[in-house]
Every structure is written in C-alpha cells, then in structure tokens.
Amino acid sequence: MKNKIYWQPLPLTVVTNRMPHRNMKKTASLFIINIAIIFPAILFAQTSTDTIVTLKQCVEFALRNQPVVRQASIDEQINERNIKISLADWLPQVNGSGEYQHYFKGSPASSSSTKANQAAGTRNDEFSLLGLQASQVIYNNDVLQAAKAAKYSRQYYKENIFSSQVNVVSDVSKAFFDVLLSQKQLDILNEDIARLQRSQKDAYNRYQAGVSDKIDYKQATISLNNSIASRKQTAEAINSKQAYLKQIMGISAGHNLVLLYDSSRYEQAAIIDTNQKLDVNNRIEFQLLQTQKNLKNVNVNYYKNGFLPSLSAVGSYNWIYLSDRFGSLYNNSYPSAYAGLSLALPIFQGGKRLQNLSKARLQVTRADLDIENSANTINTEYVQALAGYKSNYTSWQLIKQNVDLAKDVYKIVSLQYREGIKTYLDVIVAQSDLRTAELNYYNALFQLLSSKIDLQKALGTLSVQPN
C-alpha cells in the first residue's frame, strides 16, 4: 500500500502594492514556512511509493548494482592498471640524482675530480654531483612476459565479469519467479476463502432453517480458519522472498517492489527446445579454465627464456662541482656524459630456474586435468538439468488437466449439496481438491520456469539481457 502524506499549508494573504513593509515581511516568512513544510512532504512521498518493476528491469538493475558484479568490474580495472604498470618498463626510464660531500681528510676519489684538483692547484674539501641517467630496455624477460600475458589477463577478467552476470541473471530470475509464485498462491487462497465464506454462510442458513445440523457449519468454519491461517503464512513468506530478491538485486531494504509480469506469457516463457546439443565451449566456466591455462603457458615460456641475457641502452650526463669553500662550490662545473649498452647474463642461480620451469609445466598439466574434470562436470549438470526440465514439463501438463477437472467437480458437488444430494463433507473435499490442484499447477509452472533457467545455464545459452 502506498504511503499517503497529509499536510495543511498555512494560509497566505493576498499582497497589494500598498501593503506596509512589515506585512510584506510577514507574508514572505509565511511563504517560506509553507515551502519548508511542502517540499519534504513531496520528497518523502516520492521515496516511499511503490516501485513497479518487470523481470527485465530487475535484472538490469542487478547487473548495475549487485556488489558481486561491481567487484568483478573493479577487479578488471585493477588488472588493467597492473598491465600498464608492467608495460611501463618498455618505455625509457629517466632518473635524476644529486650528491654533496664535505671532506675532512683527503679529496674526492673520482678521476674527474682528481684532474680538477690538479688543474685548480688547490685543496678541494667540497664536492657535489648532479646527474641525469636514462635507460631503454631492448630485451628483458620480465617485460616480455608482461606484454604476452596482457592479452590473456584482460580476457580472463572480461570472462569473470560475464560469469558474475550469468549467476546474477539466474539468481534474480529464480527469486523473481519465486515471489510471483507466492503471490499466485495468495490469490488462490483468497479465492478459496471467498468460496469457504459462502459455504459457511450457506451452512449456517441451512442450520437456521433446520435443514441440516450444526456439524456442517462447524466444518465450514474449521476449513475457513485453516485457509485464513495459510493465507497469513503465504503473505509473510512473500515478505521474506521479496527481501531476498532485493538483496541479490543490490537494492536497499527501504524500497517496496511491486512485481509486474504478463500472466499470459507464463506458459510461453516456460518452453525451450530440448533437442539442443551441449557444447562445453559455450560454458563460461570452461572458458575461464582455458584462459587460465594460456596464462600458465606464458609462465612456462617465461622460465624458458630466463636463461637469456637482458640488454638495455643506457646513458648519463653529470655535472661535477669542486671547491675549497661551500659558498663557491657551484660557481664552476665539470660536466661528463656517456652512452652505451648494458648486458646482464645470468650464469648460475643454484638451479632455481630449472625448478621454476618444472613447476610451471606441472601447473599446465594440472590445468589440463581441471579442464577435463570441468567438461565431465558440465556434462553431468546438463543431463541433470535436462532431466529436471522434462520431468517438470510432464508434471505441469498433467496437473494443468487436474485444475479443469477439479473445477468441474466442485461446481457439480456444490449444486448437488444445495439440492440435498451430497453431504457437506463432499463439498469440503471438492474445495480442498480444487485448491490443491490450483496450487500444484502454479508450483509446477514456476518449477518449470526455474528448471528452464537451469537448463539454459547448463547449455551456456543464458542471456544476460532478458527480453
């Protein structure tokens, strides 16, 4: 039920151009007070109204706001930053340095400073060095691995997002249909209570007229009380199921959702082609394992190339300052510069590289076994999902016939009871059969819808953009 806000604005007086200044101030104050009262009321009324949503809207909202999906998106962004951090080593690296030294004994030990001492003919106790160093990687195994792994790591995190989305679509759809099932059950119980109230009234009138004893009236009251109790349980179950739906949607508990679904589409939406063939490559779980294997193969190549040297181009430009006094230290500089190549060749590391290579190969072998086991698991899930769908489809078809039969039986028994042919116990049994048939029908229908989602997920065809 929508919350209604009642408010009474303060009266405003018509203002003319000849109104005294004091009255104008008073009227303006009254206007501000009215606005202060009206605006919060309107705002609260907007936030407390019911929100009517369809299944598609629920799924779309969950895909944007569900914490698991948002976390997967953040993980992808973190991975992208890690890739850029690793690939930054391919770019030139430039560093600046500065140094100052005061000598109490001796003089600067560098060859350049020694020559400067000789040229100056004085003792130099103050020394300073300012420099720029640059390097450019030509070949390095670490940065090469980062470049090769970037493709597969990006693919992995995109697949991880899609996997989270598939799970959210499945969970939200099932929770949505679960709430609808309880609401349908509540509607059936309301109809049953209306029938029982009429039957109770008829039984009471027949008792007052002396046509029947009080037992029929008491039996009618017992059945009515049982249905009212069931209605209360169902109504409370709707609240708990709606709370779960809000949770997996990522919506706050303060919002009141009203689910909208075209009942004529129930049966149409429950049908799926059961002749589809399973392709494990369509399953996102299988794709994730294959991507993980590719990353492990990159590690194998990394340790293979660990025996190769690293080569970089290097260069430096330095300014050397010498003086016998600190105040005149930076008056004269003696620059020096060089450029060249730097080669680092790993010769022996205690067998660590060979062990790492063996370990990486074993991890690839283990990944192959994970893929094989996943294929078997996916096949089992598909067989179970298909069997569940076919079983629920058959139950739904048979129970659908029971509803029509139960309605006809109830109508006939009710007429025969009014004519004195049937006892009231027969009416109670017919009512109970009708209510059970209707409840079983919607149970079977929504179980069929749920099993369809499981089958689509097992086939890897569950769309993250429902119609």
C-alpha positions as CSV (number, residue, x, y, z in Angstrom):
1,M,0.0,0.0,0.0
2,K,1.3,3.4,-0.9
3,N,2.0,5.8,1.9
4,K,0.0,9.0,1.9
5,I,1.2,12.2,3.3
6,Y,-1.3,14.7,4.7
7,W,-0.3,18.3,5.2
8,Q,-2.1,21.6,5.7
9,P,-0.3,24.7,4.3
10,L,-0.5,27.9,6.3
11,P,-2.9,30.5,4.9
12,L,-1.5,33.2,2.6
13,T,-2.8,36.7,2.4
14,V,-3.1,38.5,-0.9
15,V,-0.5,41.2,-1.1
16,T,-1.1,44.5,-2.8
17,N,1.4,47.2,-3.7
18,R,0.2,49.4,-0.8
19,M,0.9,46.8,1.8
20,P,3.2,48.0,4.6
21,H,6.7,46.7,4.7
22,R,6.1,44.9,7.9
23,N,3.2,42.9,6.4
24,M,5.3,42.1,3.4
25,K,8.0,40.6,5.6
26,K,5.4,38.6,7.5
27,T,3.9,37.2,4.3
28,A,7.3,36.3,2.9
29,S,8.0,34.4,6.2
30,L,4.7,32.6,5.9
31,F,5.6,31.6,2.3
32,I,9.0,30.2,3.3
33,I,7.3,28.2,6.1
34,N,4.9,26.7,3.6
35,I,7.7,25.7,1.3
36,A,9.6,24.2,4.2
37,I,6.6,22.1,5.0
38,I,5.5,21.1,1.5
39,F,8.9,20.2,0.0
40,P,9.9,17.5,2.5
41,A,6.4,16.1,2.3
42,I,6.6,15.8,-1.5
43,L,10.1,14.3,-1.4
44,F,9.2,11.7,1.2
45,A,6.0,10.8,-0.7
46,Q,8.2,10.2,-3.8
47,T,10.7,8.0,-1.9
48,S,8.0,5.9,-0.1
49,T,5.9,5.0,-3.1
50,D,5.8,1.5,-4.5
51,T,8.2,0.8,-7.4
52,I,6.6,-1.3,-10.2
53,V,9.3,-3.4,-11.9
54,T,9.4,-6.1,-14.6
55,L,11.8,-9.1,-14.7
56,K,13.9,-7.3,-17.3
57,Q,14.2,-4.2,-15.1
58,C,15.1,-6.3,-12.0
59,V,17.9,-8.0,-14.0
60,E,19.2,-4.8,-15.5
61,F,19.2,-3.1,-12.0
62,A,21.1,-6.1,-10.5
63,L,23.7,-6.1,-13.3
64,R,24.4,-2.4,-12.5
65,N,24.3,-2.5,-8.7
66,Q,24.8,-6.1,-7.4
67,P,28.1,-6.0,-5.3
68,V,29.5,-9.2,-6.9
69,V,29.2,-7.7,-10.4
70,R,30.6,-4.4,-9.3
71,Q,33.5,-6.2,-7.6
72,A,34.3,-8.1,-10.8
73,S,34.3,-4.8,-12.7
74,I,36.7,-3.3,-10.2
75,D,38.9,-6.3,-10.4
76,E,39.1,-5.8,-14.2
77,Q,40.1,-2.1,-13.7
78,I,42.8,-3.2,-11.2
79,N,44.1,-5.7,-13.6
80,E,44.3,-3.0,-16.3
81,R,46.3,-0.8,-14.0
82,N,48.7,-3.7,-13.3
83,I,49.2,-4.3,-17.0
84,K,50.0,-0.6,-17.6
85,I,52.4,-0.7,-14.6
86,S,54.2,-3.8,-16.1
87,L,54.3,-2.4,-19.6
88,A,55.7,0.9,-18.4
89,D,59.1,-0.8,-18.2
90,W,59.2,-0.9,-22.0
91,L,59.3,3.0,-22.0
92,P,62.5,4.9,-21.4
93,Q,63.4,5.3,-17.7
94,V,64.9,8.7,-16.7
95,N,66.2,9.4,-13.2
96,G,67.8,12.4,-11.6
97,S,70.4,12.3,-8.8
98,G,72.2,14.7,-6.6
99,E,75.1,14.3,-4.1
100,Y,77.0,16.6,-1.8
101,Q,80.1,15.6,0.3
102,H,82.4,17.5,2.6
103,Y,85.9,16.0,3.0
104,F,87.7,16.3,6.4
105,K,90.6,14.4,5.0
106,G,91.7,13.5,1.6
107,S,89.9,14.6,-1.6
108,P,87.2,13.2,-3.9
109,A,88.3,9.9,-5.3
110,S,86.9,10.1,-8.8
111,S,89.2,10.5,-11.7
112,S,87.4,13.6,-12.9
113,S,87.7,15.3,-9.5
114,T,91.4,14.4,-9.3
115,K,92.0,16.1,-12.6
116,A,90.0,19.1,-11.5
117,N,92.2,19.3,-8.3
118,Q,95.3,19.2,-10.3
119,A,94.0,21.9,-12.7
120,A,93.0,24.1,-9.8
121,G,96.2,23.6,-7.8
122,T,94.2,23.8,-4.5
123,R,92.7,21.5,-1.9
124,N,89.0,20.8,-2.6
125,D,87.1,19.9,0.5
126,E,83.6,20.4,-1.0
127,F,82.2,18.0,-3.6
128,S,78.8,17.9,-5.3
129,L,77.4,15.8,-8.2
130,L,74.2,16.4,-10.2
131,G,73.2,14.0,-12.9
132,L,70.6,12.6,-15.2
133,Q,70.5,8.8,-16.0
134,A,68.4,7.3,-18.8
135,S,67.9,3.7,-19.8
136,Q,65.9,1.9,-22.5
137,V,65.1,-1.8,-22.4
138,I,66.0,-3.6,-25.6
139,Y,65.3,-7.1,-24.3
140,N,64.2,-8.2,-20.9
141,N,62.4,-11.4,-20.0
142,D,60.2,-9.8,-17.3
143,V,58.7,-7.1,-19.5
144,L,58.4,-9.5,-22.4
145,Q,56.3,-11.8,-20.2
146,A,54.1,-8.8,-19.1
147,A,53.4,-8.0,-22.8
148,K,52.5,-11.6,-23.6
149,A,50.3,-12.1,-20.5
150,A,48.3,-8.8,-21.0
151,K,46.1,-10.3,-23.7
152,Y,45.1,-13.3,-21.6
153,S,44.7,-11.5,-18.3
154,R,42.3,-9.0,-20.0
155,Q,40.4,-11.9,-21.5
156,Y,40.2,-13.6,-18.1
157,Y,38.7,-10.6,-16.2
158,K,36.2,-10.0,-19.0
159,E,35.1,-13.6,-18.7
160,N,35.0,-13.3,-15.0
161,I,32.6,-10.3,-15.3
162,F,30.4,-12.3,-17.6
163,S,30.4,-15.3,-15.3
164,S,29.2,-13.0,-12.4
165,Q,26.5,-11.6,-14.7
166,V,25.2,-15.0,-15.6
167,N,24.9,-16.0,-12.0
168,V,23.1,-12.8,-11.2
169,V,20.6,-13.3,-14.0
170,S,20.0,-16.8,-12.9
171,D,19.5,-15.9,-9.2
172,V,17.4,-12.8,-9.8
173,S,15.2,-14.6,-12.3
174,K,14.6,-17.5,-9.9
175,A,13.9,-15.2,-7.0
176,F,11.6,-13.1,-9.2
177,F,9.5,-16.2,-10.1
178,D,9.6,-17.4,-6.5
179,V,7.9,-14.2,-5.4
180,L,5.4,-14.4,-8.2
181,L,4.6,-18.0,-7.2
182,S,3.8,-16.9,-3.6
183,Q,1.7,-14.1,-4.9
184,K,-0.3,-16.5,-7.1
185,Q,-0.7,-18.8,-4.1
186,L,-2.0,-15.9,-2.1
187,D,-4.5,-15.1,-4.9
188,I,-5.7,-18.8,-4.9
189,L,-6.1,-18.8,-1.1
190,N,-8.1,-15.5,-1.3
191,E,-10.4,-17.2,-3.8
192,D,-10.7,-20.3,-1.6
193,I,-11.5,-18.2,1.4
194,A,-14.2,-16.4,-0.6
195,R,-15.7,-19.8,-1.5
196,L,-15.5,-21.1,2.0
197,Q,-17.2,-17.9,3.4
198,R,-20.1,-18.5,1.0
199,S,-20.2,-22.2,2.0
200,Q,-20.1,-21.2,5.7
201,K,-23.0,-18.8,5.2
202,D,-25.0,-21.4,3.3
203,A,-24.3,-24.0,6.0
204,Y,-25.4,-21.5,8.7
205,N,-28.6,-20.7,6.8
206,R,-29.4,-24.4,6.4
207,Y,-28.8,-24.9,10.1
208,Q,-31.1,-22.0,11.0
209,A,-33.8,-23.4,8.7
210,G,-33.5,-26.8,10.3
211,V,-32.4,-28.5,7.0
212,S,-29.1,-29.6,8.5
213,D,-27.4,-29.9,11.9
214,K,-24.7,-27.7,13.2
215,I,-21.9,-30.0,12.1
216,D,-21.8,-28.6,8.6
217,Y,-21.5,-25.1,9.9
218,K,-18.6,-26.1,12.2
219,Q,-16.8,-28.0,9.4
220,A,-17.1,-24.9,7.2
221,T,-15.7,-22.8,10.0
222,I,-12.8,-25.1,10.5
223,S,-11.9,-25.1,6.8
224,L,-12.2,-21.3,6.7
225,N,-9.9,-20.9,9.6
226,N,-7.3,-23.2,8.1
227,S,-7.4,-21.3,4.8
228,I,-7.0,-17.9,6.7
229,A,-4.0,-19.3,8.6
230,S,-2.5,-20.5,5.3
231,R,-3.1,-17.1,3.8
232,K,-1.2,-15.4,6.6
233,Q,1.8,-17.8,6.2
234,T,1.9,-17.1,2.5
235,A,1.7,-13.4,3.0
236,E,4.6,-13.5,5.4
237,A,6.6,-15.7,3.0
238,I,6.2,-13.1,0.3
239,N,7.9,-10.5,2.6
240,S,10.9,-12.8,3.2
241,K,11.2,-13.7,-0.5
242,Q,11.0,-10.1,-1.5
243,A,13.8,-9.3,0.9
244,Y,15.9,-11.9,-0.7
245,L,15.2,-10.5,-4.2
246,K,16.2,-7.1,-3.0
247,Q,19.4,-8.5,-1.6
248,I,20.6,-10.2,-4.8
249,M,19.5,-7.1,-6.8
250,G,21.6,-4.9,-4.6
251,I,18.7,-2.6,-3.7
252,S,18.2,-1.2,-0.2
253,A,15.5,-2.7,2.0
254,G,13.5,0.5,2.2
255,H,12.2,0.2,-1.3
256,N,8.9,-1.6,-1.8
257,L,8.9,-3.6,-5.1
258,V,5.7,-4.4,-6.9
259,L,6.4,-7.2,-9.5
260,L,4.8,-6.8,-12.9
261,Y,4.6,-9.8,-15.2
262,D,2.2,-10.7,-18.0
263,S,0.5,-13.9,-16.8
264,S,-0.3,-14.8,-20.4
265,R,3.4,-15.2,-21.0
266,Y,4.0,-17.8,-18.2
267,E,3.4,-20.8,-20.3
268,Q,5.1,-19.4,-23.4
269,A,8.2,-18.4,-21.5
270,A,8.4,-21.9,-19.9
271,I,9.0,-23.7,-23.3
272,I,12.5,-24.5,-24.5
273,D,13.9,-26.7,-27.2
274,T,15.2,-29.8,-25.5
275,N,17.0,-31.0,-28.7
276,Q,19.8,-28.6,-28.3
277,K,23.2,-30.2,-28.2
278,L,25.7,-29.5,-25.4
279,D,28.9,-27.6,-26.3
280,V,31.1,-27.2,-23.3
281,N,32.9,-24.3,-25.1
282,N,29.8,-22.3,-24.5
283,R,30.1,-22.5,-20.8
284,I,31.8,-19.6,-19.2
285,E,33.4,-21.8,-16.5
286,F,35.1,-23.8,-19.3
287,Q,36.3,-20.6,-21.0
288,L,37.8,-19.3,-17.7
289,L,39.8,-22.6,-17.3
290,Q,41.1,-22.4,-20.8
291,T,42.2,-18.8,-20.3
292,Q,44.0,-19.8,-17.0
293,K,45.8,-22.5,-18.9
294,N,47.0,-19.9,-21.5
295,L,48.4,-17.8,-18.7
296,K,50.2,-20.8,-17.3
297,N,51.7,-21.5,-20.7
298,V,53.0,-17.9,-20.7
299,N,54.7,-18.7,-17.4
300,V,56.4,-21.7,-19.0
301,N,57.8,-19.6,-21.8
302,Y,58.9,-17.0,-19.2
303,Y,61.0,-19.6,-17.3
304,K,62.4,-21.0,-20.6
305,N,63.6,-17.5,-21.6
306,G,65.1,-17.0,-18.1
307,F,68.4,-18.3,-19.4
308,L,68.7,-15.4,-21.9
309,P,70.6,-12.2,-21.1
310,S,68.9,-8.8,-20.6
311,L,70.1,-5.9,-22.8
312,S,69.4,-2.2,-22.3
313,A,70.7,1.1,-23.7
314,V,72.0,3.4,-21.0
315,G,73.2,7.0,-20.9
316,S,74.1,9.6,-18.3
317,Y,75.0,13.3,-18.1
318,N,76.6,14.6,-14.9
319,W,77.7,17.9,-13.5
320,I,80.6,17.8,-11.0
321,Y,81.3,20.7,-8.7
322,L,84.5,21.2,-6.6
323,S,85.7,23.9,-4.3
324,D,87.6,24.7,-1.2
325,R,84.7,26.6,0.2
326,F,81.0,25.8,0.2
327,G,79.9,29.3,-0.8
328,S,81.7,29.0,-4.1
329,L,81.0,25.3,-4.7
330,Y,78.5,25.8,-7.6
331,N,80.5,28.5,-9.4
332,N,82.2,26.1,-11.7
333,S,81.1,22.8,-13.1
334,Y,83.0,19.9,-14.8
335,P,80.4,18.0,-16.9
336,S,80.7,14.5,-18.1
337,A,78.4,12.3,-20.3
338,Y,78.3,8.8,-21.7
339,A,76.1,6.4,-23.6
340,G,76.3,2.7,-24.1
341,L,74.8,-0.8,-23.7
342,S,74.3,-2.8,-20.5
343,L,74.2,-6.6,-20.7
344,A,73.2,-8.8,-17.8
345,L,73.8,-12.5,-18.2
346,P,72.5,-14.9,-15.5
347,I,75.1,-17.7,-15.2
348,F,74.2,-19.8,-12.2
349,Q,71.4,-19.3,-9.7
350,G,71.5,-22.6,-7.7
351,G,69.2,-24.5,-10.1
352,K,66.2,-22.2,-9.3
353,R,65.4,-21.5,-12.9
354,L,65.1,-25.2,-13.7
355,Q,62.9,-25.9,-10.7
356,N,60.6,-23.0,-11.7
357,L,60.4,-24.3,-15.2
358,S,59.4,-27.8,-14.0
359,K,56.9,-26.3,-11.6
360,A,55.3,-24.2,-14.4
361,R,55.0,-27.3,-16.6
362,L,53.3,-29.2,-13.8
363,Q,50.9,-26.4,-13.4
364,V,50.0,-26.6,-17.1
365,T,49.4,-30.4,-16.7
366,R,47.2,-29.7,-13.7
367,A,45.2,-27.1,-15.7
368,D,44.6,-29.8,-18.4
369,L,43.1,-32.1,-15.7
370,D,41.0,-29.2,-14.4
371,I,39.6,-28.7,-17.9
372,E,38.9,-32.4,-18.3
373,N,37.1,-32.6,-15.0
374,S,35.2,-29.5,-15.8
375,A,34.0,-31.0,-19.1
376,N,32.7,-34.0,-17.2
377,T,31.0,-31.9,-14.6
378,I,29.3,-29.7,-17.2
379,N,28.0,-32.8,-19.0
380,T,26.6,-34.1,-15.7
381,E,24.9,-30.7,-14.9
382,Y,23.4,-30.7,-18.4
383,V,22.0,-34.2,-18.1
384,Q,20.5,-33.3,-14.7
385,A,19.1,-30.0,-15.8
386,L,17.5,-31.7,-18.9
387,A,16.0,-34.5,-16.9
388,G,14.6,-32.0,-14.3
389,Y,13.1,-29.9,-17.1
390,K,11.5,-32.8,-18.8
391,S,10.1,-34.1,-15.5
392,N,8.7,-30.8,-14.6
393,Y,7.2,-30.3,-18.0
394,T,5.3,-33.6,-17.8
395,S,4.1,-32.8,-14.3
396,W,2.9,-29.3,-15.4
397,Q,0.9,-30.8,-18.4
398,L,-0.8,-33.4,-16.2
399,I,-1.6,-31.0,-13.3
400,K,-3.0,-28.5,-15.8
401,Q,-5.7,-31.0,-16.7
402,N,-6.4,-31.6,-13.0
403,V,-7.3,-28.0,-12.5
404,D,-10.1,-28.1,-15.1
405,L,-11.3,-31.4,-13.7
406,A,-11.3,-30.1,-10.1
407,K,-13.3,-27.0,-11.1
408,D,-16.0,-29.1,-12.8
409,V,-16.2,-31.5,-9.8
410,Y,-16.6,-28.6,-7.3
411,K,-19.3,-26.9,-9.4
412,I,-21.3,-30.2,-9.6
413,V,-20.8,-31.1,-5.9
414,S,-21.9,-27.6,-4.8
415,L,-25.1,-27.9,-6.8
416,Q,-25.8,-31.4,-5.5
417,Y,-25.2,-30.2,-1.9
418,R,-27.7,-27.4,-2.3
419,E,-30.2,-29.9,-3.7
420,G,-29.6,-32.2,-0.7
421,I,-28.0,-35.0,-2.8
422,K,-24.4,-34.6,-1.4
423,T,-23.2,-34.1,2.1
424,Y,-21.2,-31.1,3.2
425,L,-18.2,-33.3,3.6
426,D,-18.2,-33.9,-0.1
427,V,-18.2,-30.1,-0.6
428,I,-15.2,-29.7,1.7
429,V,-13.3,-32.5,-0.2
430,A,-14.1,-30.9,-3.6
431,Q,-13.0,-27.5,-2.3
432,S,-9.8,-28.9,-1.0
433,D,-9.1,-30.8,-4.2
434,L,-9.7,-27.6,-6.2
435,R,-7.4,-25.5,-4.0
436,T,-4.7,-28.3,-4.1
437,A,-4.9,-28.6,-7.9
438,E,-4.6,-24.8,-8.4
439,L,-1.6,-24.6,-6.0
440,N,0.0,-27.6,-7.6
441,Y,-0.5,-26.1,-11.1
442,Y,1.4,-22.9,-10.2
443,N,4.0,-24.8,-8.3
444,A,4.6,-27.0,-11.4
445,L,4.6,-24.0,-13.7
446,F,7.2,-22.0,-11.7
447,Q,9.3,-25.1,-11.1
448,L,9.3,-25.5,-14.9
449,L,10.4,-21.8,-15.3
450,S,13.1,-22.4,-12.8
451,S,14.3,-25.6,-14.4
452,K,14.4,-23.8,-17.8
453,I,16.8,-21.3,-16.4
454,D,19.0,-24.2,-15.0
455,L,18.9,-25.8,-18.5
456,Q,19.9,-22.6,-20.2
457,K,22.7,-22.1,-17.8
458,A,23.9,-25.7,-18.3
459,L,23.9,-25.2,-22.0
460,G,25.7,-21.9,-21.7
461,T,22.9,-20.0,-23.5
462,L,21.5,-18.0,-20.6
463,S,21.5,-14.4,-21.9
464,V,22.4,-11.5,-19.6
465,Q,19.9,-9.3,-21.5
466,P,16.5,-10.9,-21.0
467,N,13.6,-9.9,-23.1
